[in-house]
Amino acid sequence: MSIAGCARGRVFTVGRDPEHESRGFELEEGMKIRLEGQKKLLEEIKANEKSKIEITGLMKQTDMGQPGIGMAGGRVRVAPVMPSPNGRPSSTNYAPPTPVLDVESWRLLNSSCSR
């Protein structure tokens, strides 16, 4: 799969695809993905943090959707939480695991990232 967006370190934020391209699958704009891959490739991506890029790689199909309901333009997700067995609030982190993309290649796009 190929995804347009911005990277900051090893975290990639999904952005809008260029108007002339279409994915065939749906990832919400603003979704965070952890990047894995060859060290040299990840260093090249990190060196271009201020530019919008397109990454190509492999990701589990189960990681493509996020649980809950998107609100505030996709920046906030509301998801149900299972109560603890004893009825007391728990300090357990209920956040879903961050999806992982194994990067195979990347390319610069003609726009910059807002940060």
PyRosetta script that sets phi, psi and omega in degrees:
from pyrosetta import init, pose_from_sequence

init()
pose = pose_from_sequence("MSIAGCARGRVFTVGRDPEHESRGFELEEGMKIRLEGQKKLLEEIKANEKSKIEITGLMKQTDMGQPGIGMAGGRVRVAPVMPSPNGRPSSTNYAPPTPVLDVESWRLLNSSCSR")
pose.set_psi(1, 153.2)
pose.set_omega(1, 176.4)
pose.set_phi(2, -122.2)
pose.set_psi(2, 132.8)
pose.set_omega(2, -175.7)
pose.set_phi(3, -132.3)
pose.set_psi(3, 133.3)
pose.set_omega(3, 175.8)
pose.set_phi(4, -92.5)
pose.set_psi(4, 146.8)
pose.set_omega(4, 177.9)
pose.set_phi(5, 164.5)
pose.set_psi(5, -157.5)
pose.set_omega(5, -176.8)
pose.set_phi(6, -127.6)
pose.set_psi(6, 143.0)
pose.set_omega(6, 178.9)
pose.set_phi(7, -111.0)
pose.set_psi(7, 146.6)
pose.set_omega(7, 172.6)
pose.set_phi(8, -138.8)
pose.set_psi(8, 103.7)
pose.set_omega(8, -172.8)
pose.set_phi(9, 67.3)
pose.set_psi(9, -124.8)
pose.set_omega(9, 178.9)
pose.set_phi(10, -102.3)
pose.set_psi(10, 12.5)
pose.set_omega(10, 178.1)
pose.set_phi(11, -106.6)
pose.set_psi(11, 125.9)
pose.set_omega(11, -179.6)
pose.set_phi(12, -110.1)
pose.set_psi(12, 131.8)
pose.set_omega(12, 177.4)
pose.set_phi(13, -106.7)
pose.set_psi(13, 121.2)
pose.set_omega(13, -178.5)
pose.set_phi(14, -66.0)
pose.set_psi(14, 131.4)
pose.set_omega(14, 178.0)
pose.set_phi(15, -117.1)
pose.set_psi(15, -172.6)
pose.set_omega(15, 176.9)
pose.set_phi(16, -73.8)
pose.set_psi(16, 141.7)
pose.set_omega(16, 174.0)
pose.set_phi(17, -73.8)
pose.set_psi(17, 150.4)
pose.set_omega(17, 173.0)
pose.set_phi(18, -54.5)
pose.set_psi(18, 144.7)
pose.set_omega(18, -173.3)
pose.set_phi(19, -53.0)
pose.set_psi(19, -34.5)
pose.set_omega(19, -174.5)
pose.set_phi(20, -85.1)
pose.set_psi(20, -2.9)
pose.set_omega(20, -178.0)
pose.set_phi(21, -115.5)
pose.set_psi(21, 148.7)
pose.set_omega(21, 178.3)
pose.set_phi(22, -134.2)
pose.set_psi(22, 143.8)
pose.set_omega(22, -173.0)
pose.set_phi(23, -86.4)
pose.set_psi(23, -45.4)
pose.set_omega(23, -171.6)
pose.set_phi(24, 93.9)
pose.set_psi(24, -4.2)
pose.set_omega(24, 173.5)
pose.set_phi(25, -143.1)
pose.set_psi(25, 163.2)
pose.set_omega(25, -173.2)
pose.set_phi(26, -118.7)
pose.set_psi(26, 117.5)
pose.set_omega(26, 170.9)
pose.set_phi(27, -117.2)
pose.set_psi(27, 134.8)
pose.set_omega(27, -178.8)
pose.set_phi(28, -69.2)
pose.set_psi(28, 138.0)
pose.set_omega(28, 175.2)
pose.set_phi(29, -62.1)
pose.set_psi(29, 134.3)
pose.set_omega(29, -179.1)
pose.set_phi(30, 95.9)
pose.set_psi(30, -10.1)
pose.set_omega(30, 178.4)
pose.set_phi(31, -62.2)
pose.set_psi(31, 137.3)
pose.set_omega(31, 179.7)
pose.set_phi(32, -96.9)
pose.set_psi(32, 135.7)
pose.set_omega(32, 179.3)
pose.set_phi(33, -131.7)
pose.set_psi(33, 134.9)
pose.set_omega(33, 176.4)
pose.set_phi(34, -85.1)
pose.set_psi(34, 132.0)
pose.set_omega(34, -178.8)
pose.set_phi(35, -94.3)
pose.set_psi(35, 134.8)
pose.set_omega(35, 174.4)
pose.set_phi(36, -126.7)
pose.set_psi(36, 155.7)
pose.set_omega(36, 177.8)
pose.set_phi(37, 154.6)
pose.set_psi(37, -166.8)
pose.set_omega(37, -179.8)
pose.set_phi(38, -65.1)
pose.set_psi(38, 139.7)
pose.set_omega(38, -176.7)
pose.set_phi(39, -56.1)
pose.set_psi(39, -43.1)
pose.set_omega(39, -178.8)
pose.set_phi(40, -61.7)
pose.set_psi(40, -42.6)
pose.set_omega(40, 179.6)
pose.set_phi(41, -64.0)
pose.set_psi(41, -43.4)
pose.set_omega(41, 179.1)
pose.set_phi(42, -67.2)
pose.set_psi(42, -34.3)
pose.set_omega(42, 176.4)
pose.set_phi(43, -67.0)
pose.set_psi(43, -38.7)
pose.set_omega(43, 177.0)
pose.set_phi(44, -62.9)
pose.set_psi(44, -42.8)
pose.set_omega(44, 178.7)
pose.set_phi(45, -63.4)
pose.set_psi(45, -44.4)
pose.set_omega(45, -179.8)
pose.set_phi(46, -62.0)
pose.set_psi(46, -34.1)
pose.set_omega(46, 179.5)
pose.set_phi(47, -68.9)
pose.set_psi(47, -14.5)
pose.set_omega(47, -178.8)
pose.set_phi(48, -116.1)
pose.set_psi(48, 34.7)
pose.set_omega(48, -176.5)
pose.set_phi(49, -60.5)
pose.set_psi(49, -28.1)
pose.set_omega(49, -176.4)
pose.set_phi(50, -84.4)
pose.set_psi(50, -6.3)
pose.set_omega(50, -178.8)
pose.set_phi(51, -109.2)
pose.set_psi(51, 145.3)
pose.set_omega(51, 174.7)
pose.set_phi(52, -71.8)
pose.set_psi(52, 137.0)
pose.set_omega(52, -178.5)
pose.set_phi(53, -130.8)
pose.set_psi(53, 167.4)
pose.set_omega(53, 171.7)
pose.set_phi(54, -121.0)
pose.set_psi(54, 124.9)
pose.set_omega(54, 178.6)
pose.set_phi(55, -106.8)
pose.set_psi(55, 147.2)
pose.set_omega(55, 177.4)
pose.set_phi(56, -124.2)
pose.set_psi(56, 132.8)
pose.set_omega(56, -179.9)
pose.set_phi(57, -177.3)
pose.set_psi(57, -166.5)
pose.set_omega(57, -178.3)
pose.set_phi(58, -111.4)
pose.set_psi(58, 140.5)
pose.set_omega(58, 179.0)
pose.set_phi(59, -145.0)
pose.set_psi(59, 142.3)
pose.set_omega(59, 177.3)
pose.set_phi(60, -61.9)
pose.set_psi(60, 139.2)
pose.set_omega(60, -179.6)
pose.set_phi(61, -62.3)
pose.set_psi(61, -31.7)
pose.set_omega(61, 179.9)
pose.set_phi(62, -69.4)
pose.set_psi(62, -19.1)
pose.set_omega(62, 178.9)
pose.set_phi(63, -83.4)
pose.set_psi(63, -9.4)
pose.set_omega(63, -174.6)
pose.set_phi(64, -72.4)
pose.set_psi(64, -27.9)
pose.set_omega(64, 179.6)
pose.set_phi(65, -102.7)
pose.set_psi(65, 152.6)
pose.set_omega(65, 177.1)
pose.set_phi(66, -114.5)
pose.set_psi(66, 140.2)
pose.set_omega(66, -179.5)
pose.set_phi(67, -71.5)
pose.set_psi(67, 156.7)
pose.set_omega(67, 175.4)
pose.set_phi(68, 92.0)
pose.set_psi(68, -167.7)
pose.set_omega(68, -177.2)
pose.set_phi(69, -116.1)
pose.set_psi(69, 129.4)
pose.set_omega(69, 178.8)
pose.set_phi(70, -77.5)
pose.set_psi(70, 136.1)
pose.set_omega(70, 178.3)
pose.set_phi(71, -136.4)
pose.set_psi(71, 167.0)
pose.set_omega(71, 176.7)
pose.set_phi(72, 55.4)
pose.set_psi(72, 48.2)
pose.set_omega(72, 177.2)
pose.set_phi(73, 70.2)
pose.set_psi(73, 24.5)
pose.set_omega(73, 178.7)
pose.set_phi(74, 87.0)
pose.set_psi(74, -1.3)
pose.set_omega(74, -178.7)
pose.set_phi(75, -82.2)
pose.set_psi(75, -18.6)
pose.set_omega(75, -178.6)
pose.set_phi(76, -126.4)
pose.set_psi(76, 137.7)
pose.set_omega(76, 176.2)
pose.set_phi(77, -122.6)
pose.set_psi(77, 135.9)
pose.set_omega(77, 176.8)
pose.set_phi(78, -111.4)
pose.set_psi(78, 121.6)
pose.set_omega(78, -177.8)
pose.set_phi(79, -132.6)
pose.set_psi(79, 148.3)
pose.set_omega(79, 178.0)
pose.set_phi(80, -67.8)
pose.set_psi(80, 149.9)
pose.set_omega(80, 178.8)
pose.set_phi(81, -124.2)
pose.set_psi(81, 133.6)
pose.set_omega(81, 177.9)
pose.set_phi(82, -75.5)
pose.set_psi(82, 134.0)
pose.set_omega(82, 178.6)
pose.set_phi(83, -68.7)
pose.set_psi(83, 156.0)
pose.set_omega(83, 178.0)
pose.set_phi(84, -73.8)
pose.set_psi(84, 154.3)
pose.set_omega(84, -176.9)
pose.set_phi(85, -60.5)
pose.set_psi(85, -30.7)
pose.set_omega(85, -177.3)
pose.set_phi(86, -91.0)
pose.set_psi(86, 0.2)
pose.set_omega(86, 177.4)
pose.set_phi(87, 83.9)
pose.set_psi(87, -7.2)
pose.set_omega(87, 179.1)
pose.set_phi(88, -91.1)
pose.set_psi(88, 152.6)
pose.set_omega(88, 176.0)
pose.set_phi(89, -60.2)
pose.set_psi(89, 144.1)
pose.set_omega(89, -179.3)
pose.set_phi(90, -111.6)
pose.set_psi(90, 150.3)
pose.set_omega(90, 178.4)
pose.set_phi(91, -89.1)
pose.set_psi(91, 6.6)
pose.set_omega(91, -179.8)
pose.set_phi(92, -66.3)
pose.set_psi(92, 138.2)
pose.set_omega(92, 177.9)
pose.set_phi(93, -80.3)
pose.set_psi(93, 118.3)
pose.set_omega(93, -178.2)
pose.set_phi(94, -95.6)
pose.set_psi(94, 7.9)
pose.set_omega(94, -179.8)
pose.set_phi(95, -65.6)
pose.set_psi(95, 138.1)
pose.set_omega(95, 178.0)
pose.set_phi(96, -66.3)
pose.set_psi(96, 154.0)
pose.set_omega(96, 179.1)
pose.set_phi(97, -63.8)
pose.set_psi(97, 146.6)
pose.set_omega(97, 179.2)
pose.set_phi(98, -71.4)
pose.set_psi(98, 131.1)
pose.set_omega(98, 177.1)
pose.set_phi(99, -62.7)
pose.set_psi(99, 150.8)
pose.set_omega(99, -178.3)
pose.set_phi(100, -120.6)
pose.set_psi(100, 135.4)
pose.set_omega(100, 175.6)
pose.set_phi(101, -119.5)
pose.set_psi(101, 126.8)
pose.set_omega(101, 176.9)
pose.set_phi(102, -87.5)
pose.set_psi(102, 104.5)
pose.set_omega(102, -173.0)
pose.set_phi(103, -73.0)
pose.set_psi(103, 129.9)
pose.set_omega(103, 175.7)
pose.set_phi(104, -105.5)
pose.set_psi(104, -34.8)
pose.set_omega(104, 178.6)
pose.set_phi(105, -160.7)
pose.set_psi(105, 171.7)
pose.set_omega(105, 178.0)
pose.set_phi(106, -154.2)
pose.set_psi(106, 162.9)
pose.set_omega(106, 175.2)
pose.set_phi(107, -150.0)
pose.set_psi(107, 151.6)
pose.set_omega(107, 177.5)
pose.set_phi(108, -75.7)
pose.set_psi(108, 143.6)
pose.set_omega(108, 172.3)
pose.set_phi(109, -108.6)
pose.set_psi(109, 162.7)
pose.set_omega(109, -175.8)
pose.set_phi(110, -84.4)
pose.set_psi(110, 54.9)
pose.set_omega(110, 173.6)
pose.set_phi(111, -160.8)
pose.set_psi(111, 166.9)
pose.set_omega(111, -177.7)
pose.set_phi(112, -112.3)
pose.set_psi(112, 162.8)
pose.set_omega(112, 179.2)
pose.set_phi(113, -91.4)
pose.set_psi(113, 144.0)
pose.set_omega(113, 179.3)
pose.set_phi(114, -89.3)
pose.set_psi(114, 98.1)
pose.set_omega(114, 176.0)
pose.set_phi(115, -169.0)
pose.dump_pdb("model.pdb")
